[in-house]
Amino acid sequence: MSFVSLNQEEKKKLLDTLGIHDTMELFETIPREFLLEKGLHVPGPYDEQTIESMFSVEPSSVVFAGGGIYRHHIPAMVEAIAARQEFYTSYTPYQPELSQGTLQVIFEYQSMMTRLTHMDVSNASMYDGATALAEACLMAIRTKDVDKILLSKAINPSYRSVTRTYLRAMGDVEIEEIPFDAISGRIDLDALRNALTRRSAFFIQNPNFFGIIEPMDEVASMMKDVAFWGVVVTEAVSLGIMRPPGDYGPDVVVGEAQSFGNPPTAGGPLLGFFCTRNEYVRRMPGRLAGLTRDKDGRQAFCLTLATREQHIRREKATSNICSNQGLCVLRAAAYLSSVGPLGLRAIAEQCAYGTRYLMSLLKNKGIESVFTGPVFNEFVLRIGEGSLEKAKEEGIVPGIRIDDFYPEITDGHLITVTELNSERDCKCLLEII
């Protein structure tokens, strides 16, 4: 089916069929005072994000919340494609002859994720980043006879909690958390070295929950004798500027790709990703879409691997993850196609620059972040109750509170800066602290 706009002959034929002379007759039921009867004069040229802000009824809120779910600009193309009914209402691509569009979206998404992470294969997605980490732990236990899971304490607390829930019934598998350095916010390398064994699996988040960039070269050098290890990424935009995690040689790279074209809404739905090496492809949870040829030699897409309990005997299934987040995958693929490699890098650079700009404003006011380690787009700040009350009155969200998860960081708040945070936003936050 062609998606090219109607030409004048086709338009006239359509109007004749409807018995009208002009398209404006279609809107006669709308009161004239609500119709725009002259040209829409838009100043510019401006970028899409700036033009959108011009037509906002109210100015956007001053929000510095992140910690695993992020606010990023979503190109209009993403909304247009995701809202198409053939994508919006589709379910599971069991019949490839009827699902070529959906299967191609999944295949393109998988290809983009492997390129970003520098891993061999990607599945069609998980429920979220937390379940992706938990499933990676299960894969480590299945494939390497692991008896101890080591988790950096600087991994997102929700991810660690979900992992503990998954492994609760496996009494013979120990879970141990590796502490972080109280000054830098980075992992304690000595504690990690002492905890590693030949039957342990280790997972580290980079950038970590505090926004700190971990010393990955040093960590990777310790992994030669460990049974299994993986990298967790919760801010997928960081992949646009940081060294691909696959370059460090992990067995898996898992995390959250909500930043790719999916709004934060009320905390979901989310888009967990799962990338691994070829040797683990048949032990990977979820499903894989592949590219092949039909009997006439034409390009075709199909489900290549699906190690779910719906497809094979339950006792041989790798997971009971029963649904790929199809619409979220579609949005991610459309987003990455829209911004491209250079665009993703530019967005990541804007996030990094904005974070350093805000940190410099705070430093000039005599306010230092809690940790000294290098950051991407998040950092931890102590904010007193008085400042929090003032922020509430002014309609400012000054990050997310983390002292419930880390009692040692009194009044700790995780501040996140993305390309949606303007210079004015930063100065508004400065005024209330």
C-alpha positions as CSV (number, residue, x, y, z in Angstrom):
1,M,0.0,0.0,0.0
2,S,1.3,3.4,-1.0
3,F,1.5,6.2,1.6
4,V,2.1,9.0,-0.9
5,S,-0.3,11.9,-0.5
6,L,-3.3,12.3,-2.8
7,N,-2.7,14.1,-6.1
8,Q,-5.3,16.6,-7.4
9,E,-7.1,14.1,-9.6
10,E,-7.5,11.6,-6.7
11,K,-8.6,14.4,-4.4
12,K,-11.3,15.6,-6.8
13,K,-12.6,12.0,-7.3
14,L,-12.8,11.6,-3.5
15,L,-14.7,14.9,-3.1
16,D,-17.1,14.0,-5.9
17,T,-17.8,10.6,-4.2
18,L,-18.7,12.4,-1.0
19,G,-20.8,15.0,-2.9
20,I,-18.9,18.0,-1.7
21,H,-16.8,20.7,-3.5
22,D,-14.1,21.6,-0.9
23,T,-12.4,19.9,2.1
24,M,-13.6,22.8,4.3
25,E,-17.1,21.5,4.0
26,L,-16.0,18.5,6.1
27,F,-15.6,20.9,9.1
28,E,-18.9,22.8,8.8
29,T,-20.1,21.5,12.2
30,I,-17.2,23.3,13.9
31,P,-18.0,26.9,15.0
32,R,-16.2,29.4,12.8
33,E,-14.5,31.2,15.7
34,F,-12.5,28.0,16.3
35,L,-11.3,27.6,12.7
36,L,-8.0,29.0,11.5
37,E,-8.9,30.7,8.2
38,K,-5.5,32.3,7.5
39,G,-1.9,31.0,7.3
40,L,-0.2,29.8,10.5
41,H,2.8,32.1,10.8
42,V,5.5,30.3,12.7
43,P,8.7,32.2,13.3
44,G,12.0,30.4,12.6
45,P,13.6,28.4,11.4
46,Y,13.7,26.6,14.7
47,D,14.1,23.0,15.8
48,E,11.1,20.8,16.5
49,Q,11.5,21.0,20.2
50,T,11.5,24.8,20.2
51,I,8.5,25.1,18.0
52,E,6.5,22.6,20.2
53,S,7.2,24.8,23.2
54,M,5.8,27.8,21.4
55,F,2.4,26.1,21.1
56,S,2.3,24.8,24.7
57,V,-0.7,26.1,26.7
58,E,1.5,26.3,29.8
59,P,5.2,26.3,30.3
60,S,6.7,22.9,31.0
61,S,7.3,22.0,34.6
62,V,10.8,22.3,36.2
63,V,11.6,18.7,36.7
64,F,15.0,17.1,37.6
65,A,13.7,13.6,38.3
66,G,15.4,10.5,36.8
67,G,16.9,7.5,38.5
68,G,15.9,5.0,35.8
69,I,13.0,6.7,34.0
70,Y,13.9,9.8,32.0
71,R,12.3,12.8,30.3
72,H,13.6,13.3,26.7
73,H,12.2,15.1,23.7
74,I,10.3,12.7,21.5
75,P,10.2,13.6,17.8
76,A,6.8,13.9,16.2
77,M,7.7,11.1,13.8
78,V,7.7,8.7,16.6
79,E,4.2,9.5,17.7
80,A,2.9,9.4,14.1
81,I,4.4,6.0,13.4
82,A,3.4,4.5,16.8
83,A,-0.2,5.6,16.4
84,R,-0.7,3.8,13.1
85,Q,-3.5,1.3,13.7
86,E,-1.6,-1.6,12.1
87,F,1.1,-1.2,14.7
88,Y,-1.0,0.1,17.6
89,T,-3.4,-2.8,17.6
90,S,-1.1,-5.7,16.6
91,Y,-0.3,-8.4,19.1
92,T,2.0,-11.3,18.7
93,P,3.7,-12.0,15.3
94,Y,3.0,-15.8,15.3
95,Q,2.0,-15.7,11.6
96,P,4.9,-14.2,9.7
97,E,3.0,-13.8,6.5
98,L,0.7,-11.4,8.2
99,S,3.3,-9.7,10.5
100,Q,6.1,-8.6,8.3
101,G,5.9,-5.0,9.5
102,T,6.0,-5.9,13.2
103,L,8.8,-8.5,12.6
104,Q,10.9,-5.9,10.7
105,V,10.5,-3.4,13.5
106,I,11.8,-6.0,16.0
107,F,14.6,-7.0,13.7
108,E,15.7,-3.3,13.2
109,Y,15.4,-2.7,16.9
110,Q,17.6,-5.7,17.7
111,S,20.2,-4.5,15.1
112,M,20.3,-1.0,16.6
113,M,20.8,-2.3,20.1
114,T,23.6,-4.6,19.2
115,R,25.3,-1.7,17.3
116,L,24.9,0.5,20.4
117,T,26.1,-2.0,22.9
118,H,28.7,-3.8,20.7
119,M,27.2,-7.2,21.6
120,D,26.5,-10.0,19.2
121,V,22.7,-10.4,19.7
122,S,19.7,-8.7,21.2
123,N,16.4,-10.1,22.1
124,A,13.1,-8.5,21.2
125,S,12.9,-6.9,24.7
126,M,12.0,-7.6,28.3
127,Y,9.3,-6.1,30.6
128,D,11.8,-3.5,32.0
129,G,15.4,-3.1,33.1
130,A,14.8,-4.8,36.4
131,T,13.5,-8.0,34.9
132,A,16.3,-7.9,32.4
133,L,18.9,-8.0,35.2
134,A,17.0,-10.7,37.0
135,E,16.8,-12.8,33.9
136,A,20.5,-12.3,33.3
137,C,21.2,-13.7,36.7
138,L,19.1,-16.7,35.9
139,M,21.0,-17.2,32.7
140,A,24.3,-17.1,34.6
141,I,23.0,-19.8,36.9
142,R,21.8,-22.0,34.0
143,T,24.9,-21.7,31.9
144,K,27.8,-21.5,34.4
145,D,26.6,-23.3,37.5
146,V,26.9,-20.0,39.4
147,D,26.4,-20.2,43.2
148,K,26.9,-16.6,44.1
149,I,25.5,-13.4,42.5
150,L,27.5,-10.3,43.2
151,L,25.6,-7.0,42.7
152,S,27.1,-3.6,43.0
153,K,25.3,-1.6,45.7
154,A,25.2,1.3,43.2
155,I,22.9,-0.6,40.9
156,N,19.4,0.9,40.9
157,P,17.7,-0.3,44.2
158,S,14.6,-1.4,42.3
159,Y,16.6,-3.7,40.1
160,R,18.3,-5.2,43.1
161,S,15.0,-5.8,44.8
162,V,13.4,-7.5,41.7
163,T,16.5,-9.7,41.4
164,R,16.2,-10.8,45.0
165,T,12.5,-11.6,44.5
166,Y,13.4,-13.7,41.4
167,L,16.1,-15.7,43.3
168,R,14.3,-16.0,46.6
169,A,13.3,-19.6,45.9
170,M,16.8,-20.6,44.9
171,G,18.2,-21.2,48.4
172,D,21.5,-22.5,47.2
173,V,22.4,-19.2,45.4
174,E,23.8,-16.5,47.5
175,I,23.4,-12.8,46.7
176,E,26.1,-10.4,47.9
177,E,26.2,-6.6,47.4
178,I,29.6,-4.9,46.7
179,P,29.8,-1.5,48.5
180,F,30.7,1.8,46.8
181,D,33.4,4.2,47.9
182,A,31.9,6.9,50.2
183,I,33.9,9.7,48.6
184,S,33.9,9.0,44.9
185,G,30.6,7.0,44.6
186,R,32.4,4.4,42.5
187,I,32.6,0.7,43.3
188,D,35.0,-0.4,46.0
189,L,37.5,-2.3,43.9
190,D,39.2,-4.0,46.9
191,A,35.9,-5.3,48.1
192,L,35.1,-6.5,44.6
193,R,38.4,-8.3,44.3
194,N,37.9,-10.1,47.6
195,A,34.4,-11.2,46.8
196,L,35.1,-12.7,43.4
197,T,35.2,-16.5,43.0
198,R,35.3,-18.9,40.0
199,R,31.6,-19.7,40.5
200,S,30.3,-16.1,41.0
201,A,28.5,-13.8,38.6
202,F,29.0,-10.1,38.9
203,F,26.8,-7.2,37.7
204,I,27.7,-3.5,37.7
205,Q,25.7,-0.5,36.5
206,N,27.4,2.2,34.4
207,P,26.8,5.0,34.8
208,N,25.7,3.8,38.3
209,F,22.6,4.9,40.2
210,F,24.3,8.0,41.5
211,G,25.2,9.0,37.9
212,I,28.8,8.2,38.5
213,I,30.9,6.7,35.6
214,E,32.5,3.5,37.0
215,P,36.2,2.5,36.4
216,M,35.2,-0.1,33.8
217,D,38.8,-0.8,32.6
218,E,39.8,-1.8,36.1
219,V,36.6,-3.8,36.7
220,A,37.0,-5.7,33.4
221,S,40.6,-6.6,34.2
222,M,39.3,-8.5,37.3
223,M,36.7,-10.5,35.3
224,K,39.1,-13.0,33.7
225,D,38.5,-15.7,36.2
226,V,34.9,-15.0,37.2
227,A,32.2,-17.4,35.8
228,F,29.9,-14.7,34.3
229,W,29.6,-10.9,34.4
230,G,27.4,-8.2,33.0
231,V,26.8,-4.5,32.6
232,V,23.6,-2.7,33.5
233,V,22.6,0.5,31.7
234,T,19.6,2.4,32.9
235,E,20.0,5.7,30.9
236,A,20.2,4.4,27.4
237,V,21.0,7.8,26.0
238,S,24.5,7.4,27.6
239,L,25.2,4.8,24.8
240,G,25.4,7.7,22.4
241,I,28.5,9.2,23.9
242,M,30.2,6.6,26.2
243,R,32.3,3.7,25.2
244,P,30.1,0.8,24.2
245,P,29.8,-1.6,27.2
246,G,30.4,-4.7,25.0
247,D,34.0,-3.4,24.5
248,Y,34.8,-4.4,28.0
249,G,34.0,-8.1,27.3
250,P,30.9,-8.8,29.4
251,D,28.7,-11.8,28.9
252,V,25.6,-9.7,28.9
253,V,24.6,-6.0,28.7
254,V,21.1,-5.4,30.0
255,G,19.1,-2.4,31.1
256,E,16.3,0.1,30.3
257,A,15.7,1.7,26.9
258,Q,12.7,3.8,27.9
259,S,14.7,6.9,27.0
260,F,14.4,5.9,23.3
261,G,11.1,7.5,22.3
262,N,9.0,6.4,25.3
263,P,7.5,9.0,27.7
264,P,7.9,8.6,31.4
265,T,4.1,8.8,31.9
266,A,3.3,7.4,35.4
267,G,6.3,5.1,35.5
268,G,5.6,2.8,32.6
269,P,5.3,0.9,30.4
270,L,9.1,0.4,30.2
271,L,11.4,-1.2,27.7
272,G,14.0,-3.6,29.1
273,F,16.8,-4.7,26.7
274,F,18.9,-7.8,26.8
275,C,22.1,-8.2,24.7
276,T,24.5,-11.1,24.9
277,R,27.2,-13.0,23.0
278,N,26.5,-15.6,20.4
279,E,27.5,-18.5,22.6
280,Y,24.5,-17.7,24.9
281,V,21.9,-17.1,22.2
282,R,20.0,-20.4,22.9
283,R,20.0,-19.7,26.6
284,M,18.7,-16.1,26.2
285,P,15.2,-15.3,27.5
286,G,12.5,-13.9,25.2
287,R,12.6,-14.1,21.5
288,L,14.6,-13.2,18.4
289,A,13.4,-12.0,15.0
290,G,15.6,-12.9,12.1
291,L,16.0,-12.0,8.4
292,T,15.6,-14.8,5.8
293,R,14.3,-15.5,2.3
294,D,11.0,-17.0,1.3
295,K,10.6,-19.8,-1.3
296,D,10.6,-17.2,-4.1
297,G,13.8,-15.6,-2.9
298,R,12.2,-12.5,-1.5
299,Q,13.4,-10.9,1.8
300,A,11.3,-12.0,4.7
301,F,11.3,-11.7,8.5
302,C,10.4,-14.4,11.0
303,L,10.7,-15.5,14.6
304,T,14.1,-17.3,14.6
305,L,14.3,-18.2,18.3
306,A,11.6,-18.2,21.0
307,T,12.7,-19.9,24.1
308,R,9.5,-19.3,26.0
309,E,7.2,-21.7,27.7
310,Q,4.5,-21.0,25.1
311,H,6.7,-22.4,22.4
312,I,8.5,-25.3,24.0
313,R,8.0,-27.6,26.9
314,R,7.9,-25.7,30.1
315,E,10.8,-27.6,31.7
316,K,13.0,-26.6,28.8
317,A,11.9,-22.9,28.6
318,T,14.5,-20.4,29.6
319,S,11.9,-17.9,31.0
320,N,8.3,-17.2,31.4
321,I,8.7,-13.7,30.0
322,C,5.6,-13.9,27.8
323,S,5.5,-10.6,25.9
324,N,7.9,-8.4,24.1
325,Q,7.0,-4.7,24.7
326,G,6.0,-4.4,21.0
327,L,4.8,-0.8,21.0
328,C,7.8,0.4,23.1
329,V,10.2,-1.4,20.8
330,L,8.5,0.3,17.8
331,R,8.9,3.7,19.4
332,A,12.5,3.0,20.2
333,A,13.2,1.9,16.7
334,A,11.5,5.0,15.3
335,Y,13.3,7.2,17.7
336,L,16.7,5.9,16.9
337,S,16.0,6.0,13.2
338,S,14.8,9.6,13.6
339,V,17.8,11.0,15.5
340,G,20.4,8.8,13.9
341,P,23.9,8.2,15.4
342,L,25.0,11.8,15.3
343,G,21.7,13.0,16.8
344,L,21.9,10.5,19.7
345,R,25.5,11.7,20.4
346,A,24.3,15.3,20.3
347,I,21.5,14.6,22.8
348,A,23.9,12.8,25.1
349,E,26.3,15.8,24.9
350,Q,23.5,18.2,25.7
351,C,22.6,16.1,28.8
352,A,26.3,16.0,29.9
353,Y,26.8,19.7,29.3
354,G,23.6,20.7,31.1
355,T,24.6,18.6,34.1
356,R,28.0,20.3,34.3
357,Y,26.4,23.7,33.9
358,L,24.1,23.1,36.9
359,M,26.9,21.7,39.0
360,S,29.0,24.8,38.2
361,L,26.1,27.1,39.3
362,L,25.8,25.1,42.6
363,K,29.6,25.2,43.1
364,N,29.7,29.0,42.7
365,K,27.1,29.1,45.5
366,G,29.3,26.9,47.7
367,I,27.2,23.7,47.2
368,E,29.1,20.6,46.2
369,S,27.7,17.2,45.1
370,V,27.9,14.3,47.5
371,F,30.4,12.3,45.4
372,T,33.5,13.3,43.6
373,G,33.5,10.7,40.8
374,P,32.9,11.8,37.1
375,V,29.2,11.9,36.1
376,F,27.2,11.6,32.9
377,N,23.8,13.4,33.5
378,E,23.0,12.7,37.2
379,F,24.5,13.6,40.5
380,V,23.6,13.4,44.2
381,L,22.9,16.5,46.2
382,R,21.9,17.0,49.8
383,I,18.6,19.0,50.0
384,G,17.1,20.0,53.4
385,E,13.5,20.0,54.3
386,G,13.2,23.7,54.0
387,S,14.4,23.7,50.4
388,L,12.0,20.9,49.6
389,E,9.0,22.8,50.9
390,K,10.0,25.8,48.9
391,A,10.4,23.6,45.8
392,K,6.9,22.2,46.3
393,E,5.5,25.7,46.5
394,E,7.3,26.8,43.3
395,G,6.2,23.7,41.4
396,I,9.8,22.4,41.1
397,V,10.7,18.7,41.3
398,P,14.2,18.7,42.6
399,G,15.2,15.2,41.7
400,I,14.2,12.0,43.6
401,R,14.9,11.2,47.2
402,I,17.3,8.4,47.8
403,D,18.0,8.3,51.5
404,D,15.3,5.6,51.9
405,F,17.5,3.3,49.8
406,Y,20.8,4.7,51.2
407,P,20.3,5.9,54.8
408,E,24.0,6.8,55.0
409,I,23.3,9.6,52.5
410,T,21.2,11.9,54.7
411,D,18.8,14.2,52.7
412,G,20.3,12.7,49.5
413,H,18.5,13.6,46.2
414,L,19.4,12.3,42.8
415,I,19.4,15.3,40.3
416,T,19.0,14.5,36.6
417,V,19.5,16.9,33.7
418,T,18.4,16.1,30.2
419,E,18.1,18.2,27.0
420,L,14.6,19.2,28.2
421,N,16.1,21.1,31.2
422,S,16.8,24.7,30.1
423,E,19.1,27.3,31.6
424,R,16.1,28.8,33.2
425,D,15.3,25.5,34.9
426,C,18.8,25.3,36.4
427,K,18.5,28.8,37.8
428,C,15.1,28.1,39.2
429,L,16.5,25.1,41.1
430,L,19.5,27.2,42.3
431,E,17.1,29.8,43.8
432,I,15.4,27.3,46.1
433,I,18.5,25.4,47.4
